[in-house]
Amino acid sequence: MSQAEAETTEPRTVDVQALEQEGEIAADYIEGLLDIADLDGDIDMDVEGERAMVSVVGATLDELVGKNGEVLEALQELTRLAVHRRTGERSRLMLDVSGFRERRRAELTKLGREAAEEVKRTGESKPLAPMTPFERKVVHDAVAAAGLRSESEGEEPSRYVVVHVE
C-alpha cells in the first residue's frame, strides 16, 4: 500500500476539544446577538460527528429562521466567521434555531427517498428544486441509502440535485 493510500484509508481523528471550543465561541456569539435583539433563548451545544452543533431554543425565535431558513443560513455564516476570527481555523459548525434544521432534515430525507422510488419506478432521472448545500447533502444521503446515485448540478444559488438510475 502506498503512502497516499494509507493516508486516505486511515480514520480521521476528531479533535473533540477543539470542536467543543468552537461550540463555546459560537454560543457566546449567539448569546450576544440574542441580548442585542432582546430575544430569549436557551443555547445547547454538542459535538456530532466532525462538527460542533449549536442549537437555540425559545418560544419566539421564528425571526431568526426566516423564510425557508434564509436568516438561519446567514446567522450560521456569521457565527462561523466569529469562530474563525477567534480560532484562525475554518469552522463547519452547524447552527439550528427552534429545531428548524431537524424538521427540514426529516422532510428532505423523505423527499430523497420518494424521488429515489420514483426514479426506480420510471427509470428516468429526476431533477429536484434548488437547495442549500445542507439540504443537498441530506438528499444525497437519502438517495444513496436507497441504493441510487445523485449529483448536484447548476450554479449557486440555483444548485439542485438530480437523482439518477444506477
Secondary structure, 3 states (H helix, E strand, C coil): CCHHHHHHHCCCCCCHHHHHHHHHHHHHHHHHHHHHHCCCCEEEEEEECCEEEEEEECCCCHHHCCHHHHHHHHHHHHHHHHHHHHHCCCCCCEEEECCHHHHHHHHHHHHHHHHHHHHHHHCCCEEEEECCHHHHHHHHHHHHHCCCEEEEECCCCCCEEEEECC
